[in-house]
Amino acid sequence: MSEPSIRSFTASDGYKIHFRHWQSQSPRGIVIALHGIQSHSGWYAASSRAIADAGFDVYFADRRGSGLNGSQRGHAAHGMRLINDVRALAALARHEQRLSSAGDSSLPVIVMGISWGGKTASAAAAMFPEEFSGLALLYPGLALRIRANAWQRFRLKLARRLEITKADIPIPLRAPELFTDTVEWRQFIEDDPLALHTVTSSLLNAGCDLDEVIAARAADIRCPVLLMLAGRDRIIDNSKTRVLVTRFGSTHLTSICYPDACHTLEFEPDRAAIFSDMTEWLGKRPTLTARQ
């Protein structure tokens, strides 16, 4: 059973980003994983371990300002900054694969976006389709039940216009019951010292940047796509998410909904079956070819 090493890389703007790396014994692919707005890679140890045990190296970054990244908490300058962070981690993973396999860079790179991370994953796959061989979206934050009202959206636009970048804004997801019905995991969320509870106006505007990229370039997402939804999700609007994903250019969309599950599939009592579905898709995704 694999355990992660905690590592870091330096982004193009000099920011140090920590990530958890789960190594597979004999990798047949690479997964670049992105977490939600409040969480971090430490929430997803069980699924990452299952993916690594199924033969995929997992590079799971804590988003800048989140988790193990203590500098500039809750902040990112703009959407492109987040996309570039993903690309840098993917480039590192490809480079390490070339070194470990004497120049063989044939392994596919799949980007996996969880909750809010689904925005970044989808935008990256849309803007740089040649860099990713698959897109896995787990209850992605593409269409939300809990979203800013008109006044809040106006204030965000005004903050960008006035270059107010680091005004702290509470994340409206403080209640653990939004994430799971499982009592032990609610307590885990409540007690987590690395969970994020406020973000800057710039990070929220970065999310708007990502939404605009996805809306404008959905047809450019041509790789195989996995969509996994929780039927009792209190955060994600599943119906609107399904409609949005059908606008992707991919001809291979696999959609799975767990009718009794809450938002964070990682915290479901029967999560082993969910992980099995995930690793089965990774292993059998149709017409998946590696990018150079």
N, C-alpha and C positions, 0 to 999 in steps of 0.2 A: 504494500500500500504506500503510495507516494506521499511525501510531505513537501511543502514549499520551501524554497529559499527566498529570503527577502533581499531584494536587490534595488538598484536605482540606476537611472540614466539621466543625462543632462539634456534638456530640450534646447531647441535652437535659440531661445532667448535667454539661456543660462539658468533656467529654473530646474532644480533637482527633483525628479519624480520617482517615487518609490513604487515598486511593484512586487507582487508575489509570483514566483515562477515555479510551476509544477512541471517537473520533467517526466516524460514517458520513457520506459525502457527502450522501446523501438518505435520512435515516432513515425506516424504516417500522415501527420498534418500538424498545423499550428493554429491555435485559437488565441486571438487577441480579445480580451474581455474587458467590458466597461460597465461600471456599476451605476446605481441610481443617484439622485441628487443628495440624499441624506446618508446613504450607506457608504461602504468601502469594500475592498476586496476580501477583508476578513469575514464578511458575512457569508461568503460563498465558498467556503473551504470544502464542503461535502460534494457539491457539484463539480468543482474544479478537480478534486481528487478522482471522481468518477470519470471525468473526461480524460485525465492523464492516464488512468488505468486502462482506458479504452484505446490508448495509442496516440494521444494528441498532447503535444507540449502546450501548456497554458501559460500565457503571459497576461497577468491580471493587474493592471495599473490602478493605483489610487489616483483619481482625478486630481489635478493640481489644486491645492487648497483643501484637500479632503484626506481623511484617513491618516496615514502615516506622514503626509506632507503638511508640516506645521506652518510653513511660510504662507502668508497671504491667504488666510483661511477663507473659504467660500468664494474665492475670486477667480475670474478668468477675464481677460481683456475683451475677447470677442469670439465668435463661433469658429473662425478660421484657426485661432490659437488652439482650440480643443482638437480640431481635425488634424492639425500638424503634430500634436502630441501623439495621436493614434498612429499616424504614419511613421513617426520616429521610432515608436516601439515596434511596429511591424518590420521596419527596416533592420532594427537590431536583431529581431528574431530570425529574419532571413539570413543575415550575416552570420549569426551563430550556427545556423543550420549548415551553411556553406563550409564553415570551419570544421564542424564535427563530422561532415560526410565527404571530406576531401573534394570540395567544389560542387557537390550535387545540391542544386537549389530547387529541386522539383517538388518539394512538399507544398501543398496548398495552404494558403493563409485565409482563415475564416475570421471575420470580425463579429463578435457577439455583444449585442447591446441589451442591458438589463434596465428596465424601467426608463428613467431619464436618460440613461446611457444609450438607449435606442435612438435618440435624436442624433447623437454624434456618430454612432455606427452607421446609420442610414445615410447621413450627409456625406460621410467619408466614402461609402460605397458608391454614392451617386457621382461625386466629383472626381474620384480616382478609381474607376471600375477596373482598370488594368492591374491594380495592386491587391485586389481581394477576390478570392475564389468562391466565397460564400458569405451569406449574411444570416445570422441567427438573431431573432428578436424575441426576447422573453418579456411578456407583458410590457411592451415598449411605451414610452411616454410621448407617442405621436399624437394622441388625442386624449385629453384629460377631462375627467369629471370635475376635479378641483383645479380651477384655473383663475387667473387674474380677472377681475371685473373691468368694466370700461374705464373707471376712474384710475385704477391701478395701472392699466395699460397706458393711459395718458401720462401718468407720472413717470413710468419707465421711459417712454419716448422723450419726455422732457429732460430726464436725467441724462440720456445720451446726447441730446442736443446741447445741453449745458456742460457736458463733459464731467458730470458727477458720476464717478466710477466706483466708489467704494462705500456707498451708503449701505449700512447693514439692514437687511430685510429678513424677518423671521420666515422660515420655511413652514408653510401651512400643513404640515404632516406630522405634528408632534405626537398625535395619539397613536400608540403602538397597534391598537385594534384596526387601524387602516391597513396594516401590513399583513396581519395574521390573526387567526382565531386560536392559535395554540398558546396556552398560558406561558409556558417556559420560554417561548421565543418572544412573546411580548415583554417579559422581564428582561431578556437579553437586550432587546432594543432600548428599553428604558435605562438599563445600566451601562450601556456601551459608551465608554469615554471618548471614542474616536468618531462617533456619529456627529454629523453636521446639523446644526439647528438654525443657523443664519447664513445667508449668502449676500453677496454684493449685488447692487443694481446691474453691474456689468455682466455678472454671470447670468442673470435672468435675461438680459438683452442678448447675451451669447446664445441662449436657448432660442430666442426669436430669430436670430441669424440662421440657426440650424433648421428651424421650421421653414424658413424662406427657401433655403437650398433644397430641401426635400420637396416642397411644393413645386418649385420650378424645374427640378431635374429628376423627378421620380422615375421617368421612363429610362433614365440612364443606369438604373439599378438592374443589371441584366444577369447577375449571378443567381444561382439557386438560393432561395429564401426559406427559412423556417420561422414560423410565427407560432408562439406558445402563449396562450391566454388563460387567465383565471376566471372562471364563470361568475364568481361572486366578488369580483374586483370592485373596490370602493374608490379607487384612484383613476383607473384607466377606463375610457369609454370604448368598450370592445367593438360595438357596431361601427363606430366611426373609424376605428383602427383598421378593421377588416376592409372597409371601403377604400381607405387611403392606400393600403398595401396592394390592392388590386390594380392601382395605377402604376405600380412598379413595372419596369420593362421585362422582368424575369418571366420566363416561360415555365419555370419550375418553382411553384409555391406550395409548401407543405404547411397546413394550418391545423393546429391541435388546440382544443379547448378542454380544460378540466372543470366540469360544471360545478363541483362542490368546493373548489379551491379559492382561497383568498389571494391577494395581490402577490405576495412573495412566495413563489412556488418552492423556493429553497426551504421554507419553514413548514411545508405540508407534512402531515403524518405519513403519507404514502409516497414520499419524495423519491424513493428508489425507483418506482415505476416511471416517474417523470424523468429522472436522470437516464433511464434506459431508453426512453423515447428520444431524448436528446442525442445520446451517443449513437443510437441506431441511425438517425438522420446524418450525423457527421460521417459515419462509415459508409452510407449508401447514397449520399446525395447525388442526384442524376447529373450526368454530363459535366461533372466538376473537373476542371482542368487547372493545373497549377499555373500561376503567373510568374513570369521571370522578373 
